[in-house]
Amino acid sequence: MVQVHDKKFKVYIPKEELREIVSRLGKEISADMKGKQPLICPVLTGSFVFAADLVREFDFDAPVSFIKYTSYSGTQSTGTVKVGLPFPTDCTGKDVLIIEDIVDTGISMEFMLNELRKLNPASIKVCTLLFKPSSFQKDFKVDYIGKAIPNDFVLGYGLDYDDYGRLLPDLYVIDE
């Protein structure tokens, strides 16, 4: 049990299970990217822990370019996407792998995909640690999903509650 700001959280996915998920995703992506050197684009700030663990599972080397698109405030999506750090402009003709911490409504990811398509990449793949199918409102494919979860607010392993809780090694859910 941990407390972050005004909320109490309990362990939801322990670090051992997270390691298994990351290992599985690393193998899947390595097999699919055989012979390619994709541009890896982790979405800041939430995916930084997941992305660091994931790229060490790849059996290939590739460039990394961080991006930052946000739509959360507190425990809710605002429905508006803010661009903090856009995709690099040299994506033309490249295979791009977006690494996200969580896809819930899909609003942020749809925005990112539309922005990236304007740069004419050869291909786009999306990898997310967590996916909330009951919240998902958009029509795009998430190529690699670590784990589908209910519409619960989670933190830890890079995910935050108003900038805190990111450094917890496990994933936590609100305990109410």
PyMOL commands that set and color helices and strands:
alter all, ss='L'
color gray80, all
select helices_A, chain A and resi 15-32+48-55+107-117
alter helices_A, ss='H'
color red, helices_A
select strands_A, chain A and resi 2-4+7-13+39-44+67-73+76-85+95-103+123-131+144-148+154-155+171-174
alter strands_A, ss='S'
color yellow, strands_A
deselect
rebuild
show_as cartoon
